[in-house]
Amino acid sequence: MKHVIVIGGGVAGMQCASELLKEGVKVTLLEKEQNTGGKLRNWYKLFPTYTPAEEVLSALRHKLTGAKNLTIKTGSEATAITPKKVTLSSGEELDCDAAVIATGFTLFDARIKEEYGYGIYDNVITSADLEQMFTRGEVRLKNGGKPKRIAILHCVGSRDEKVCQRHCSKVCCVTGVKQAIELKHLFPEATVFNFYMDIRMFGPGYEEMYREAQTQYNVHFVRGRISEVSPTFDDKLQIKAEDTLTGRPLKMGVDMLVLLVGMKANDLNSDLVEKSFLKQQPSGFMQPRNSFLGNVESNVGGIFYAGAVTAPKNVGESLNEGTAAARAAIEWLARK
Amino acid sequence: MKRSSWTDYQKEIADNDYYYARSCIRQNFFPGSEKVFLSILGKDLGRNIYDDPLHTSCTGIGYHSDVVPLETIMTVVARQFALMNEAGYENFTSSCITSFGIYTELLATWEEFPEMLDKTRENLYKATGREFKIPKNLAHTSDVIFHHREEIAQKAKRKLVNAYTGEPLRVVEHIGCHYAKIFPKKGVGGSEFPYVLAGMVESWGGEIVDYPERRHCCGFGFRNYLVQANRGYSIANSHKKLESMAPQKPDFIVCNCPGCSMFLDKWQYTIAEMEGTTYGQNGQGIPVLTYEEMAGLILGYDPWADLGMQMHQVDVEPLLDKLGIEYDPAAKYLGRNGKYIGKPEAALINGCSEDRLYKINR
């Protein structure tokens, strides 16, 4: 029986593993955290349908539950990958016939954009923090109060040469719209502002959601980036920005600022390049063999990619790549 | 004030043997600061520092006003470094923030474009016959005080504590644009949450207060002030900062930069004269100190004879009283030889109830 090691237990890795198992392939799924699910474990609902993230994860876990040819090794990090062998940080070596890398992305650390005061000002949070607040049902200010004015800032760690993140993280725009609507559901009286550079609504239903945010929820969209955040005497946050449509500087007080943090290339990618002869793109994401006809294949035969390890992707795209990578691996094994 | 990142911005600051470059304007507006810096380094801390009468202006004011070309300022700076080498020093420390910004900028430029360094060497040699080496260490004088802040705290005669209440004094710090906004990694704490002055204040018992316009420029901005028609921009910036900090009730402002100290102090007088507005808790102005004056006060230097604080536009006596410092009010306007140097007219900013020139009543 052929053996494929899938590195990364997020949505792409789980989907890939399940497709491989269907085709009678033995699978070892490696996950560096203690639980599978990846970044989606910390997400509340998914755009544009408000499907609970847990619903998607439960379905994926259900597909893997009880599979006899599956070994899931959590708390296991791969340090070197070849088509024949994967080495773990513990030193253990696992033999295989092919490998799929589905290690995803690293969330941009908002503290690097110091001007926004994340980690310093209590009510400056990230989109990831807000998802967890939604999940816990505890969207509150630090003092326990309800926010009355909320600003959401797009492109924090995306399209930003100053922090060496030139690429677009793709999903933040729609996340900002989704979170604005969710905040309006929780706090109908609150005023919510989205500060954006461009609104990139690329997926089905996204543009409709953006329109709905404006027409039904009265979410304000201001084209301009926030330049700095400061505390005010009455415990609010003062933000400075430029409204580039009116061409005027803008200063306002808000209770809460949500930073839409981008997807940066996985911090571990450079190690992979060094130890596994794989190639990286200038953005730091892994380089597929071909952007059109080989986008789940690497430059090394027998090593495949799935999900956000090669570029920012939404959940649906990551799931599709899980399937595509499994299909490519099976074809490669059949040719051997 | 909560900070998380200042330790990420650590710079190397030499511990001893400094070549000192003075500021063009500080000796006029805060004349005791540079003198007491030399005294603190030499007498209190026992460090070696050389005050070289041969060095000149770095020409930064002219450079930022577009009257001194880049090649010229590079040659002038190269001469300063040559003088340092000739005096046998490797650690350069400048009293002026703009100079510090200039030195930092030119060192970075020479590193990035070595052909410009070669050209500068050639220009200096042709003009003066001198050669120079890049300093081993470059620090602003506030960096040097920051570096020795704990030693100063140990030798201090008092803390930055309100003698009436026992509470830490509330301090607004202003580092100046050219300290770290251009090269954040060359400033202690970076540019967003700088720690060079805050570290001194915290080590000496005070409390730093944050406020919305903390990072805003004081308004000097060279052409904002040097071109007379633009001076409205200058005072508007100081006004914005003062309005923003006043609700935090600071006991004093401490500045890093010659221009900032001057404008935040003197524009308070102008605003009071123009609008009748003052920003201090006592109905007067908020005293503005240099970091050397702040260090000098806690080390027990005399506010008039040693620190020259009679030159401040906003009277410092209310702050001296809060600190529990004993001083001779009559000695305030006596010069170094004991001769009376004259006294300014009473002004709104210092508690006069009526403006004598513009007839503004409090």
Interface residues (C-beta under 8 A of the other chain):
Chain A: R111 E114 E115 G117 G119 I120 Y121 E228 S230 P231 T232 F233 Q238
Chain B: K2 R3 S4 S5 G190 S191 E192 F193 D210 Y211 P212 E213 R214 R215 P247 Q248
